[in-house]
Amino acid sequence: MRSKDAGEEAGPPSAAGGELQTWLEKIAATVPGVICSFRLRPDGAISMPFATAALDAIYGLSPEQVQDDATPILSRMHPGDAGYVSETIAASARNMSEWRAEFRVCHPQRGELWVEGHSMPQREQDGSILWLGFVRDVTERKRMEAALRDSERLYRAIGELIDYGVWVCAANGRNLYASDSFLRLVGLSQESCADFGWFSVLHPDDVAPTLAAWMECVRTGATWDIEYRVRGVDGQWHHVLARGVPVRNDKGEITYWAGINLDIGRLKQVEQSLRDSEADLRRAQTVAQTGSWRLDIRRNELHWSDENHRIFGVPKGVPLTYETFLSIIHPDDRAFVDASWRAAMRGEPYDIEHRLIVDGEIRWVRERVELEFDGAGALMAGFGSTQDITARKEAEAALLRLNDTLEEKVAERTFEAEARAQAVLESERFTRATIDALSSSLCVLDAQGCIVTVNRAWREFARSNGGEPATVGEGASYLAVCEAAARSGCGMGARVAEAIRSAIAGWREDFSMEYECNSPDQRRWFALSLTCFCGAGPLRMVVVHKDITERMLAAEEQAESAKRLKRLAAHLESVREEQNARIAREVHDELGGTLTMLKLGLATAVDDLAPAMPLHGRLEQLLGQVDAALKTVKRISAGLRPAMLDALGLIATVKWYAADFSRMTGIGTEVLAPDTVRLSRLIETAVFRIIQEALTNVAKHARASRVAIVMGQHNGSLAVEVCDDGVGLADSDRNKNDSFGLIGMLERAQYLNGSLSIVGRPGEGTCLILRVPLDERLDDERSSDGDRADRG
């Protein structure tokens, strides 16, 4: 909590000032609401030089945020109350009268709140008006008042909309007739309700006592008046008040019983609601520190609410009279209060403030009263309220002392105002020099879209684009220039004109775009931004054109570099595939042929030797090792480049590889594909490698039991799906930096202008979906690029 006028430089407080600040902070902590001052300057600027820390609880703002500029307070006003508050402030300033208002504010965390403000204005030497007072939260009081009004309307509606049923019974108590309203309520017909059938819908706990009471009433002829519960067709138990009287003949004999059933369910709810309302009222009085009382003047009996007992410090249960009340009042105020009460009984208003002595401490209270009269106009009682205003009184005393301190600074303010005026002139010169030093082209527009000021870079920018100072300088309409460009077909001009009109209408506060503006010998790009000034005052918009040519050229170069790197990666992949194929052929043809000849020679030698000879067993082992080596050669050759891919195509190779995968891993693998599909070598190789990597990932990570591979052509594209029933793929696994298998598959798909998506959830398996366009021209071009790269 601090007090400082706009522009005042805070200096080190004196010892006395520090003690006063500490004292005021302690007082403010006990005061409900905000102690504050509010200044309205002659130019319309508003500020809140002083406010306690409780400002945050009501407006969601700190005292520092509104000390020099109180417009943030206005932004918290409820739209429906902003005009009303402005009118009350204007009326108080015009008449120099007390300002009082109740209005709503929109707190950013607490939502909509009701607040009450009280303050007194005073005129300062510079023509400003300063209000000193307080604002407090009265949301609970408003809610209590609304609840009371709602409760009143509820009780009136209950009285007007009670449903009832009429019934007639014979002299012996058997039911003869029940009205349709009751029958609809319980779902019975006249026949099922007749005699004692209506007992079937009674609550089990009510059957025996109700029957006993009814038969006793029939026996004695007493009036029937009882409550019980019946089961409605909605399955709920409804409270019913049954009332009936005997119908007698001329001899006094009972011939019938006639009565009504009143549905008192709502009455039961209302009774509970009243009990809740009384509890809410007690809580509301505690929160508002406002109690209520009633003095029976004829009996001299005084009744207090719980909050009144707390305020006066008198325990509940103590007999209270008017004299008891006077004994608690401060001795210096006792005669005043007594005289005010006697004047009130003569018809004068009773709205007073006085002190109490409670446990040796002084408390301030405010009391109001309304008198009650009997039918003859004689005074019966007084009903009133007591509000604890101790905190407010202490705050007012603090504000008075603070006001004395503020008056001492009035002379200083005059000198400081002159110094600030000189500072404003210096600030304007500094601002002009600053914007001229900016490298970006800048202009400021007013609320009509006309140029208020431009900087040096703007003028140079206009000249370089063939603009005339008269059309794009101070005083010219920049909005008209943009609209003229829009009419000539310039899309940029249309967008900028629309942004300016939206800002003038208050629909937007900023706008930005990038555009290309080429001169005969140079390509150039610019970034345009439009920003509205913040705060109160006339509308001002800043338009900036920033040269971004260097960045855009760098971005183009980066994109071209990325394309070159992509082509290089594809070339390296093609070279690697060719190298794998060459190595596979050499391993298969050279090493495989050599091992085959070695096997034939060993087999011949074994056949020539007798089985009993010692070398026969050794040669058999060597034959087994040669067979294993041939299998290894075949596996390595197929892993490097399956010869089947070049000989029989993609479909046959995938089926062979899937069968081999199932045999090696034990995972059931199913392939659903057409017999043949015509693809380029480039696409066949890439698709096979993606399927191969997908099955490798399944074997390593999926813990699956089955895999399905589905391939087909649709709308000029090859579609491939590899789905497993494994543990699924989490987002964290998909986004790992070292997921090189996934990265490789994505790169292959992108190079083919295709798409690759992986869908999976933990515990639900994973599905890889690949789509590759079958563009033969693209295949031929890329194949040609690969051939040229090989020759290069």
Summary of the structure (lengths in Angstrom):
residues: 792
radius of gyration: 47.6
end to end distance: 79.8
largest distance: 147.4
contacts: 2243
relative contact order: 0.04
helix: 51%
strand: 26%
